[in-house]
Amino acid sequence: MKTSITKNMRKTLCFALALALTTGMLVFSGSNTEVKTHAATIEELQQKLEEYAQKQEELDNQINATRNDAAKEKQNQQAINSNIATTEEKIRTLKDIITEYGDNISDIEDSIETLENNIAETEEQIADQKAEIDENIELYKKRLRAMYLSGNDSMASILVDASDFYDMLMKMELVKRMAEHDNALITGLIDLKDEYEANQALLESAKSDLGIQKNSLEDEKAAVEVQKSEMDNELSKLNTLYSQSADAIRALEAEEASYRAQKAEIDKMEEDAENQIKSIIAAMTAGSGEFVGGSFLWPVPGYYYISSGYGTRWGTLHKGIDIAGSGISGQPIVAANAGTVIAVVNTCPHNYGKNSNCCGNGYGRYCMIDHGGGYVTLYGHATNISVNVGDVVSAGQQIGTVGTTGYSTGYHCHFEIRVDGTPKDPQSFDLIK
């Protein structure tokens, strides 16, 4: 009986340990074919993510370099579209990685379930053997009690009762064999019970190791799911950016068509505006002292889309950047640096998109701030300017709200930085956002 049970137990243990080892290889070993496939797949997918990240960086640089006129905005839109496609690939790759981790975790859960079944079976076998040991011990107790009650409580009494010498030898042999049988039976059963318990400890250890592997994989899977969530947000932002770019192209094309239709009038308007601005700067900044210092701030906090950048546009110089975006209407315009207000035009009543000048020499409601040292900032197309000439303002102080007054096809803030009256590219100043 012991031999049969031991063989079955060994088969169960070998199967369970082989399964545990195989499952362990699922994560850490390259020697198992199925396991190697999972590990290689995740490594390959991670490599793809790195390639996509590099491509995204290149596309971001391309987007930032193509925000001036309609033709460049179309390049910008193409770059955004390519970035969307790359981000979608990253999301699909992350989904594949999550699936691989899920499959590996499922395999480990199956292995743990198998080990739990084997542990339960082992515990049942241990219980059966314990019952058998208890049963044999009870039989042995009964035998000893019967011998005691019959007076045969010693070898001497058994031998005295022998009828002759041969009877005595026979009784001696029977007693010897009975004792040997009882001792071997009990010892064997105890040894078998110890073997089962040792095997159970091995199974419990294998189950614990698999549990650790499972927890590690679940942590890695959770990290990838966070990455995917970030990419989902990035994709949403890119889709918004693409929509904004499409709107900007339509607005720029309409603005360009309008500009070309009344180019002579607009050129004269811009010349008058430039002369007036330079005259104000020359008159109001004389003796204003040194530059206040520090970095320039972004003038419309929270809105960073540039619908039209600094540079040549339709044959003329666009002297600043146009800051736009969904929901920008009525948002605060803040002083980009500390200084003194030197000009305010707050009389233009026409706050709607238009393709012709109505007031403010095209700037609509606007103001200029002197920062000393020849540095002046200008903020145009406001709904309202809330400061007055002569006011001293601090960096980040609200000076107005975003509108679309003057020569403006939609809500945005036109922002300029001038040095000694000459306009400079605001983005070259690394504006603090």
Kinemage of the C-alpha trace (Angstrom):
@kinemage 1
@onewidth
@group {chain A} dominant
@subgroup {mainchain}
@vectorlist {calphas} color= white
{ca met a 1} P 0.000 0.000 0.000
{ca lys a 2} L 2.807 2.436 0.889
{ca thr a 3} L 4.539 1.813 -2.447
{ca ser a 4} L 1.397 2.549 -4.492
{ca ile a 5} L 0.551 5.733 -2.601
{ca thr a 6} L 4.141 6.981 -2.742
{ca lys a 7} L 4.300 6.512 -6.518
{ca asn a 8} L 1.054 8.446 -6.984
{ca met a 9} L 2.295 11.181 -4.689
{ca arg a 10} L 5.592 11.456 -6.550
{ca lys a 11} L 3.760 11.665 -9.886
{ca thr a 12} L 1.587 14.481 -8.515
{ca leu a 13} L 4.555 16.368 -7.098
{ca cys a 14} L 6.644 15.972 -10.262
{ca phe a 15} L 3.751 17.240 -12.386
{ca ala a 16} L 3.160 20.215 -10.086
{ca leu a 17} L 6.816 21.169 -9.859
{ca ala a 18} L 7.282 20.818 -13.603
{ca leu a 19} L 4.287 23.070 -14.120
{ca ala a 20} L 5.638 25.575 -11.612
{ca leu a 21} L 9.052 25.615 -13.278
{ca thr a 22} L 7.517 25.951 -16.720
{ca thr a 23} L 5.347 28.816 -15.550
{ca gly a 24} L 8.342 30.471 -13.948
{ca met a 25} L 10.087 30.310 -17.312
{ca leu a 26} L 7.075 32.051 -18.772
{ca val a 27} L 8.422 35.278 -17.344
{ca phe a 28} L 12.127 34.771 -16.747
{ca ser a 29} L 13.483 32.050 -19.035
{ca gly a 30} L 14.241 31.957 -22.724
{ca ser a 31} L 14.537 28.170 -22.912
{ca asn a 32} L 10.815 27.515 -23.241
{ca thr a 33} L 9.346 28.108 -26.712
{ca glu a 34} L 6.034 29.664 -25.648
{ca val a 35} L 7.696 31.672 -22.923
{ca lys a 36} L 10.346 33.020 -25.287
{ca thr a 37} L 7.623 34.258 -27.619
{ca his a 38} L 5.967 36.307 -24.854
{ca ala a 39} L 9.249 37.833 -23.652
{ca ala a 40} L 10.433 38.649 -27.160
{ca thr a 41} L 7.075 40.147 -28.052
{ca ile a 42} L 7.090 42.572 -25.126
{ca glu a 43} L 10.712 43.541 -25.824
{ca glu a 44} L 9.921 44.171 -29.491
{ca leu a 45} L 6.865 46.251 -28.584
{ca gln a 46} L 8.905 48.332 -26.148
{ca gln a 47} L 11.425 48.950 -28.951
{ca lys a 48} L 8.591 50.141 -31.184
{ca leu a 49} L 7.499 52.592 -28.465
{ca glu a 50} L 10.992 54.104 -28.371
{ca glu a 51} L 10.957 54.529 -32.148
{ca tyr a 52} L 7.524 56.185 -31.999
{ca ala a 53} L 8.713 58.549 -29.241
{ca gln a 54} L 11.638 59.675 -31.415
{ca lys a 55} L 9.316 60.183 -34.376
{ca gln a 56} L 6.931 62.220 -32.190
{ca glu a 57} L 9.768 64.500 -31.095
{ca glu a 58} L 10.727 65.140 -34.724
{ca leu a 59} L 7.107 65.890 -35.616
{ca asp a 60} L 6.712 68.242 -32.650
{ca asn a 61} L 9.741 70.206 -33.843
{ca gln a 62} L 8.252 70.335 -37.322
{ca ile a 63} L 4.918 71.594 -35.962
{ca asn a 64} L 6.598 74.354 -33.971
{ca ala a 65} L 8.531 75.465 -37.063
{ca thr a 66} L 5.530 75.840 -39.395
{ca arg a 67} L 3.147 78.351 -37.843
{ca asn a 68} L 3.206 81.465 -39.963
{ca asp a 69} L 0.985 81.650 -43.019
{ca ala a 70} L -1.623 79.425 -44.631
{ca ala a 71} L 0.931 77.456 -46.679
{ca lys a 72} L 3.074 76.791 -43.620
{ca glu a 73} L -0.012 76.086 -41.535
{ca lys a 74} L -0.868 73.323 -44.002
{ca gln a 75} L 2.575 71.848 -43.371
{ca asn a 76} L 1.810 72.188 -39.682
{ca gln a 77} L -1.468 70.348 -40.183
{ca gln a 78} L 0.289 67.538 -42.052
{ca ala a 79} L 2.806 67.225 -39.228
{ca ile a 80} L -0.017 67.116 -36.677
{ca asn a 81} L -1.763 64.440 -38.741
{ca ser a 82} L 1.436 62.382 -38.854
{ca asn a 83} L 1.794 62.836 -35.093
{ca ile a 84} L -1.775 61.634 -34.617
{ca ala a 85} L -0.998 58.519 -36.668
{ca thr a 86} L 2.175 57.902 -34.633
{ca thr a 87} L 0.317 58.360 -31.344
{ca glu a 88} L -2.388 55.934 -32.488
{ca glu a 89} L 0.366 53.418 -33.282
{ca lys a 90} L 1.785 53.917 -29.797
{ca ile a 91} L -1.646 53.324 -28.280
{ca arg a 92} L -2.114 50.138 -30.331
{ca thr a 93} L 1.358 48.962 -29.292
{ca leu a 94} L 0.623 49.671 -25.636
{ca lys a 95} L -2.617 47.702 -25.977
{ca asp a 96} L -0.615 44.768 -27.393
{ca ile a 97} L 1.807 44.946 -24.462
{ca ile a 98} L -1.104 45.020 -22.003
{ca thr a 99} L -2.589 41.967 -23.754
{ca glu a 100} L 0.753 40.112 -23.492
{ca tyr a 101} L 0.975 40.871 -19.785
{ca gly a 102} L -2.642 39.774 -19.389
{ca asp a 103} L -1.911 36.449 -21.114
{ca asn a 104} L 1.143 35.858 -18.916
{ca ile a 105} L -0.848 36.674 -15.771
{ca ser a 106} L -3.631 34.320 -16.914
{ca asp a 107} L -1.087 31.493 -17.430
{ca ile a 108} L 0.289 32.027 -13.936
{ca glu a 109} L -3.228 32.061 -12.453
{ca asp a 110} L -3.920 28.724 -14.177
{ca ser a 111} L -0.695 27.301 -12.734
{ca ile a 112} L -1.543 28.582 -9.267
{ca glu a 113} L -4.980 26.953 -9.538
{ca thr a 114} L -3.333 23.637 -10.524
{ca leu a 115} L -0.947 23.860 -7.574
{ca glu a 116} L -3.826 24.641 -5.223
{ca asn a 117} L -5.646 21.539 -6.486
{ca asn a 118} L -2.495 19.433 -5.932
{ca ile a 119} L -2.042 20.915 -2.469
{ca ala a 120} L -5.657 20.042 -1.643
{ca glu a 121} L -5.125 16.504 -2.958
{ca thr a 122} L -1.940 16.163 -0.906
{ca glu a 123} L -3.719 17.373 2.222
{ca glu a 124} L -6.449 14.804 1.597
{ca gln a 125} L -3.846 12.028 1.221
{ca ile a 126} L -2.119 13.180 4.406
{ca ala a 127} L -5.465 13.054 6.228
{ca asp a 128} L -6.124 9.513 4.899
{ca gln a 129} L -2.673 8.315 6.011
{ca lys a 130} L -3.101 9.914 9.408
{ca ala a 131} L -6.405 8.072 9.809
{ca glu a 132} L -4.717 4.815 8.787
{ca ile a 133} L -1.883 5.399 11.262
{ca asp a 134} L -4.404 6.145 14.020
{ca glu a 135} L -6.359 3.000 13.100
{ca asn a 136} L -3.281 0.748 13.282
{ca ile a 137} L -2.181 2.298 16.541
{ca glu a 138} L -5.625 1.549 17.993
{ca leu a 139} L -5.369 -2.085 16.794
{ca tyr a 140} L -1.948 -2.376 18.404
{ca lys a 141} L -3.313 -0.945 21.642
{ca lys a 142} L -6.136 -3.494 21.591
{ca arg a 143} L -3.631 -6.320 21.022
{ca leu a 144} L -1.493 -5.215 23.953
{ca arg a 145} L -4.586 -4.859 26.129
{ca ala a 146} L -5.746 -8.388 25.210
{ca met a 147} L -2.309 -9.758 26.031
{ca tyr a 148} L -2.347 -7.939 29.346
{ca leu a 149} L -5.833 -9.197 30.260
{ca ser a 150} L -4.938 -12.780 29.358
{ca gly a 151} L -1.825 -12.596 31.515
{ca asn a 152} L 0.513 -12.870 28.539
{ca asp a 153} L 2.185 -9.639 29.340
{ca ser a 154} L 5.756 -10.854 28.963
{ca met a 155} L 7.917 -13.157 26.930
{ca ala a 156} L 8.464 -15.254 30.031
{ca ser a 157} L 4.771 -15.988 30.564
{ca ile a 158} L 4.410 -16.964 26.900
{ca leu a 159} L 7.336 -19.352 27.113
{ca val a 160} L 6.128 -20.891 30.409
{ca asp a 161} L 2.844 -21.795 28.774
{ca ala a 162} L 4.646 -23.720 25.966
{ca ser a 163} L 3.789 -27.423 25.910
{ca asp a 164} L 7.220 -28.495 24.684
{ca phe a 165} L 10.437 -27.097 23.234
{ca tyr a 166} L 9.142 -26.854 19.669
{ca asp a 167} L 5.988 -25.089 20.893
{ca met a 168} L 8.190 -22.635 22.771
{ca leu a 169} L 10.269 -21.907 19.631
{ca met a 170} L 7.109 -21.389 17.575
{ca lys a 171} L 5.656 -18.937 20.120
{ca met a 172} L 8.934 -17.033 20.311
{ca glu a 173} L 8.988 -16.642 16.496
{ca leu a 174} L 5.347 -15.502 16.394
{ca val a 175} L 5.938 -12.839 19.058
{ca lys a 176} L 9.071 -11.643 17.263
{ca arg a 177} L 7.343 -11.371 13.905
{ca met a 178} L 4.327 -9.623 15.400
{ca ala a 179} L 6.552 -6.990 16.988
{ca glu a 180} L 8.542 -6.492 13.803
{ca his a 181} L 5.350 -6.141 11.753
{ca asp a 182} L 3.871 -3.617 14.165
{ca asn a 183} L 7.067 -1.545 14.258
{ca ala a 184} L 7.522 -1.606 10.458
{ca leu a 185} L 3.884 -0.681 9.855
{ca ile a 186} L 3.903 2.292 12.185
{ca thr a 187} L 7.353 3.498 11.088
{ca gly a 188} L 6.403 3.182 7.427
{ca leu a 189} L 3.185 5.088 7.855
{ca ile a 190} L 4.936 7.885 9.758
{ca asp a 191} L 7.655 8.088 7.088
{ca leu a 192} L 5.001 8.312 4.367
{ca lys a 193} L 3.179 11.068 6.250
{ca asp a 194} L 6.457 13.023 6.594
{ca glu a 195} L 7.063 12.605 2.859
{ca tyr a 196} L 3.611 13.967 2.017
{ca glu a 197} L 4.122 16.964 4.305
{ca ala a 198} L 7.508 17.712 2.725
{ca asn a 199} L 5.948 17.535 -0.721
{ca gln a 200} L 3.165 19.833 0.402
{ca ala a 201} L 5.767 22.353 1.602
{ca leu a 202} L 7.387 22.261 -1.864
{ca leu a 203} L 4.037 22.897 -3.527
{ca glu a 204} L 3.285 25.793 -1.159
{ca ser a 205} L 6.710 27.297 -1.954
{ca ala a 206} L 6.090 26.970 -5.708
{ca lys a 207} L 2.688 28.610 -5.267
{ca ser a 208} L 4.283 31.490 -3.306
{ca asp a 209} L 6.896 32.036 -6.042
{ca leu a 210} L 4.170 32.161 -8.696
{ca gly a 211} L 2.238 34.662 -6.596
{ca ile a 212} L 5.291 36.945 -6.489
{ca gln a 213} L 5.703 36.639 -10.273
{ca lys a 214} L 2.031 37.446 -10.785
{ca asn a 215} L 2.219 40.560 -8.578
{ca ser a 216} L 5.302 41.761 -10.477
{ca leu a 217} L 3.568 41.312 -13.833
{ca glu a 218} L 0.451 43.089 -12.583
{ca asp a 219} L 2.617 46.070 -11.500
{ca glu a 220} L 4.280 46.188 -14.936
{ca lys a 221} L 0.903 45.921 -16.651
{ca ala a 222} L -0.463 48.778 -14.509
{ca ala a 223} L 2.509 50.965 -15.497
{ca val a 224} L 1.811 50.311 -19.186
{ca glu a 225} L -1.876 51.113 -18.661
{ca val a 226} L -0.810 54.496 -17.207
{ca gln a 227} L 1.291 55.071 -20.348
{ca lys a 228} L -1.703 54.232 -22.519
{ca ser a 229} L -3.891 56.654 -20.562
{ca glu a 230} L -1.295 59.391 -21.128
{ca met a 231} L -1.221 58.579 -24.847
{ca asp a 232} L -5.037 58.713 -24.987
{ca asn a 233} L -4.846 62.227 -23.527
{ca glu a 234} L -2.093 63.149 -25.979
{ca leu a 235} L -4.214 61.910 -28.880
{ca ser a 236} L -7.146 64.010 -27.681
{ca lys a 237} L -4.897 67.085 -27.553
{ca leu a 238} L -3.545 66.364 -31.038
{ca asn a 239} L -7.049 66.028 -32.457
{ca thr a 240} L -7.916 69.386 -30.893
{ca leu a 241} L -4.721 70.857 -32.330
{ca tyr a 242} L -5.604 69.480 -35.767
{ca ser a 243} L -9.061 71.035 -35.560
{ca gln a 244} L -7.522 74.349 -34.499
{ca ser a 245} L -5.075 74.129 -37.398
{ca ala a 246} L -7.908 73.515 -39.856
{ca asp a 247} L -9.751 76.542 -38.461
{ca ala a 248} L -6.555 78.597 -38.690
{ca ile a 249} L -6.063 77.612 -42.337
{ca arg a 250} L -9.595 78.713 -43.209
{ca ala a 251} L -9.171 81.968 -41.291
{ca leu a 252} L -5.760 82.662 -42.798
{ca glu a 253} L -6.978 81.947 -46.322
{ca ala a 254} L -9.974 84.261 -45.821
{ca glu a 255} L -7.742 86.895 -44.263
{ca glu a 256} L -5.234 86.609 -47.091
{ca ala a 257} L -7.989 86.919 -49.714
{ca ser a 258} L -9.354 89.996 -47.967
{ca tyr a 259} L -5.881 91.473 -47.610
{ca arg a 260} L -5.072 91.068 -51.273
{ca ala a 261} L -8.438 92.552 -52.252
{ca gln a 262} L -7.715 95.767 -50.323
{ca lys a 263} L -3.915 95.644 -50.178
{ca ala a 264} L -3.317 99.331 -50.938
{ca glu a 265} L -5.686 100.473 -48.195
{ca ile a 266} L -4.250 98.043 -45.649
{ca asp a 267} L -0.665 98.911 -46.513
{ca lys a 268} L -1.497 102.561 -45.876
{ca met a 269} L -3.208 101.637 -42.594
{ca glu a 270} L -0.205 99.600 -41.443
{ca glu a 271} L 2.175 102.401 -42.394
{ca asp a 272} L 0.113 104.895 -40.392
{ca ala a 273} L -0.072 102.501 -37.445
{ca glu a 274} L 3.664 101.878 -37.511
{ca asn a 275} L 4.435 105.595 -37.627
{ca gln a 276} L 2.031 106.268 -34.759
{ca ile a 277} L 3.475 103.465 -32.617
{ca lys a 278} L 7.049 104.596 -33.199
{ca ser a 279} L 6.043 108.182 -32.441
{ca ile a 280} L 4.446 107.112 -29.143
{ca ile a 281} L 7.475 105.031 -28.201
{ca ala a 282} L 9.882 107.849 -29.050
{ca ala a 283} L 7.887 110.376 -27.048
{ca met a 284} L 6.912 108.236 -24.051
{ca thr a 285} L 10.065 106.202 -23.440
{ca ala a 286} L 12.595 109.031 -23.500
{ca gly a 287} L 14.477 108.914 -20.218
{ca ser a 288} L 12.498 105.897 -18.967
{ca gly a 289} L 15.643 104.329 -17.580
{ca glu a 290} L 17.178 100.904 -17.829
{ca phe a 291} L 15.327 97.689 -18.660
{ca val a 292} L 13.431 96.392 -15.614
{ca gly a 293} L 15.091 93.005 -16.166
{ca gly a 294} L 13.816 89.465 -15.837
{ca ser a 295} L 12.140 87.183 -18.340
{ca phe a 296} L 8.970 88.022 -20.258
{ca leu a 297} L 5.788 86.123 -19.361
{ca trp a 298} L 3.277 84.561 -21.723
{ca pro a 299} L 0.537 87.234 -22.125
{ca val a 300} L -2.515 84.920 -22.182
{ca pro a 301} L -2.042 82.271 -19.457
{ca gly a 302} L -3.372 78.832 -20.373
{ca tyr a 303} L -3.671 79.537 -24.113
{ca tyr a 304} L -0.589 78.629 -26.119
{ca tyr a 305} L -1.792 78.033 -29.658
{ca ile a 306} L -0.180 80.458 -32.118
{ca ser a 307} L -2.488 80.920 -35.090
{ca ser a 308} L -0.033 83.212 -36.846
{ca gly a 309} L 3.615 83.670 -35.986
{ca tyr a 310} L 6.119 86.457 -36.390
{ca gly a 311} L 7.516 86.921 -39.909
{ca thr a 312} L 6.705 87.709 -43.515
{ca arg a 313} L 3.049 87.187 -44.360
{ca trp a 314} L 1.512 88.023 -47.744
{ca gly a 315} L 4.464 90.191 -48.632
{ca thr a 316} L 4.493 92.223 -45.412
{ca leu a 317} L 5.930 91.720 -41.945
{ca his a 318} L 3.601 90.303 -39.290
{ca lys a 319} L 5.170 92.113 -36.359
{ca gly a 320} L 4.080 89.803 -33.532
{ca ile a 321} L 2.361 86.533 -32.724
{ca asp a 322} L -1.375 85.859 -32.668
{ca ile a 323} L -2.403 83.775 -29.642
{ca ala a 324} L -5.702 81.951 -30.167
{ca gly a 325} L -7.557 78.802 -29.108
{ca ser a 326} L -10.953 77.431 -28.234
{ca gly a 327} L -12.618 79.421 -25.452
{ca ile a 328} L -10.082 82.252 -25.481
{ca ser a 329} L -12.751 84.953 -25.866
{ca gly a 330} L -12.801 87.183 -22.766
{ca gln a 331} L -9.770 85.505 -21.155
{ca pro a 332} L -7.340 87.724 -19.194
{ca ile a 333} L -4.437 89.441 -20.941
{ca val a 334} L -1.547 90.039 -18.524
{ca ala a 335} L 1.516 92.280 -18.606
{ca ala a 336} L 4.484 90.299 -19.887
{ca asn a 337} L 6.788 92.241 -17.564
{ca ala a 338} L 6.727 95.109 -15.096
{ca gly a 339} L 6.552 98.589 -16.555
{ca thr a 340} L 4.587 101.773 -17.250
{ca val a 341} L 1.564 101.989 -19.574
{ca ile a 342} L 2.425 104.467 -22.356
{ca ala a 343} L -0.545 104.055 -24.747
{ca val a 344} L -4.175 102.919 -24.494
{ca val a 345} L -6.791 102.827 -27.266
{ca asn a 346} L -10.067 101.702 -25.726
{ca thr a 347} L -12.688 103.133 -28.092
{ca cys a 348} L -13.228 100.478 -30.770
{ca pro a 349} L -16.805 99.117 -30.294
{ca his a 350} L -16.794 96.478 -33.037
{ca asn a 351} L -15.937 93.235 -31.250
{ca tyr a 352} L -16.582 90.654 -33.971
{ca gly a 353} L -14.576 88.970 -36.733
{ca lys a 354} L -14.019 91.140 -39.793
{ca asn a 355} L -11.744 91.388 -42.817
{ca ser a 356} L -11.294 95.147 -42.799
{ca asn a 357} L -10.033 97.825 -40.464
{ca cys a 358} L -12.574 99.609 -38.307
{ca cys a 359} L -10.515 101.346 -35.621
{ca gly a 360} L -7.248 101.425 -33.754
{ca asn a 361} L -5.227 101.383 -36.974
{ca gly a 362} L -6.056 97.699 -37.250
{ca tyr a 363} L -5.114 96.856 -33.641
{ca gly a 364} L -8.613 97.591 -32.290
{ca arg a 365} L -8.478 98.112 -28.554
{ca tyr a 366} L -4.846 97.854 -27.515
{ca cys a 367} L -2.204 99.096 -25.104
{ca met a 368} L 1.584 99.424 -24.921
{ca ile a 369} L 3.818 99.054 -21.876
{ca asp a 370} L 7.324 100.501 -21.508
{ca his a 371} L 9.743 98.194 -19.652
{ca gly a 372} L 12.766 100.503 -19.801
{ca gly a 373} L 15.922 100.224 -21.854
{ca gly a 374} L 13.995 100.562 -25.123
{ca tyr a 375} L 11.819 97.459 -24.468
{ca val a 376} L 8.074 97.913 -25.196
{ca thr a 377} L 5.275 95.340 -25.445
{ca leu a 378} L 2.000 95.758 -27.361
{ca tyr a 379} L -1.286 93.866 -26.817
{ca gly a 380} L -3.931 94.151 -29.562
{ca his a 381} L -7.543 93.244 -30.484
{ca ala a 382} L -8.728 93.306 -26.846
{ca thr a 383} L -12.367 93.410 -25.814
{ca asn a 384} L -11.365 95.914 -23.171
{ca ile a 385} L -8.177 97.461 -21.793
{ca ser a 386} L -8.441 97.833 -18.013
{ca val a 387} L -5.396 100.093 -17.385
{ca asn a 388} L -4.695 103.740 -18.189
{ca val a 389} L -1.724 105.674 -19.522
{ca gly a 390} L 0.731 106.314 -16.705
{ca asp a 391} L -0.273 103.244 -14.663
{ca val a 392} L 2.648 101.263 -13.277
{ca val a 393} L 1.950 97.534 -13.684
{ca ser a 394} L 3.681 94.408 -12.377
{ca ala a 395} L 4.551 91.298 -14.337
{ca gly a 396} L 1.485 89.040 -14.622
{ca gln a 397} L -1.007 91.815 -13.723
{ca gln a 398} L -4.203 91.728 -15.808
{ca ile a 399} L -4.380 94.620 -18.265
{ca gly a 400} L -7.341 93.578 -20.437
{ca thr a 401} L -9.396 90.743 -21.960
{ca val a 402} L -9.091 88.897 -25.272
{ca gly a 403} L -11.380 90.088 -28.059
{ca thr a 404} L -11.533 90.522 -31.836
{ca thr a 405} L -11.661 94.301 -32.276
{ca gly a 406} L -9.921 96.066 -35.157
{ca tyr a 407} L -8.683 94.194 -38.235
{ca ser a 408} L -9.282 90.694 -36.825
{ca thr a 409} L -10.991 87.605 -38.228
{ca gly a 410} L -11.466 85.895 -34.858
{ca tyr a 411} L -10.792 86.070 -31.130
{ca his a 412} L -7.077 86.295 -30.369
{ca cys a 413} L -4.422 88.443 -28.731
{ca his a 414} L -1.853 90.063 -31.012
{ca phe a 415} L 1.362 90.374 -28.998
{ca glu a 416} L 4.501 92.299 -29.938
{ca ile a 417} L 7.863 92.939 -28.304
{ca arg a 418} L 9.751 95.958 -29.656
{ca val a 419} L 13.309 97.029 -28.944
{ca asp a 420} L 14.037 100.683 -29.705
{ca gly a 421} L 10.850 100.757 -31.758
{ca thr a 422} L 11.766 97.748 -33.921
{ca pro a 423} L 9.531 94.651 -33.641
{ca lys a 424} L 11.264 91.390 -32.634
{ca asp a 425} L 10.037 87.793 -32.659
{ca pro a 426} L 8.410 87.301 -29.209
{ca gln a 427} L 9.206 83.585 -29.275
{ca ser a 428} L 12.929 84.379 -29.375
{ca phe a 429} L 12.564 85.717 -25.823
{ca asp a 430} L 11.632 82.281 -24.413
{ca leu a 431} L 8.413 83.527 -22.879
{ca ile a 432} L 7.643 81.927 -19.524
{ca lys a 433} L 4.355 80.014 -19.660
